[in-house]
Amino acid sequence: LQLSWRTPADTGGRSDITYSVVCERCEGRACQSCGEKVRFDPSNTDLKDTRVTVSELEPHLNYTFTVEARSGVSQFSNKKATSSINTALHYTG
């Protein structure tokens, strides 16, 4: 699965934006962290590009990916720039 996203509309004039991707897998209404079961290439933290490849996903589960944008001053703000992507993975064949 290839995830991609746009840069935030308002970067506050910052050029040191990095991204982190959080994965949750859900069965019904019960969701839990994907943990180390899911692989991210190149990584799921400190990304400078706006895309990541996700592998080792299990069929018939719903996944939610949340992307958080951060900069060098993010720790001083109470606002977060996030976007969530929901996907259901189904294999056929």
N, C-alpha and C positions, 0 to 999 in steps of 0.2 A: 504494500500500500504506500503510495507516495502522498504525503501531506504537504500542502503549500499554503501560504497566507500572505497577505499584504502587510506592508509596514504600517505602523500606526499613523493616522491622519495628522496627529499633533505629536511631534517628538520633543516639544519644548526646546527646540533648537539644539538638541543633543545629537551627536553623531556616534556615540558609543552604545548603541542599542544592541542588546543580545536577547535571545529567546530561549525559553525552556518549555518543553512539552511534557505534560502530565497525562498518563494513560490510566483509564479505569475500564474494567470489564464488568459487564452487567448481565446477570441472569434474572429475568423478571425485574423486580424493583430493587434487588440487592446488588449493590456495586462495591467493588473492592479494587485496590490498586493492582495494576498489571504486574508490578514487581519486576523481577528479573526474567520473567517468562517471555516477555516481548523484547525484541531487539530494535535498536534505533541506529541508523547510519546517516551521519557520522556519530551522533550522540543525541541525547535528549536535553542536555543542558549547555549553557553558554554558546548557543548557536549564533553565528553571525549572518548566515544565509536564512532565507525565508522558506526553506523546504527541508524535509527529512524523509527518509525511507524507513518504513516500519515493516518488520517481518516477524515470523513465528507467531502469527495470530491464529487463534483456534476457530474452527467453523461453528456456526450456529450460536455465536455470542454477540452481544451488542457491545461496542466499544465507544467510549467518549474520550476524545483527546482535547485537552485544554492547553492553549498556547499563551504564555505570559511574556510580555515585552518588558525589559528592564533596562535601566541606564545607570550610570555612576551615581545618580542622585535619587534613585528609587527608594532607598531606605529612609529618605526624609519625607516621603509622601504617604498619605493614607489612601491614595487612589491606585488601582491596578488596571493595567491595560491587558485584558484577556479576551480570548475568543474560543468558543467550544465547537467541536466538530463531532457529530454523532454518526456512527456507521454500524451497520449490521453486516456481518461477514457470512456469506452462504456459498458453499461449494456445490457445484453440480457435476454430474458425471458418473 
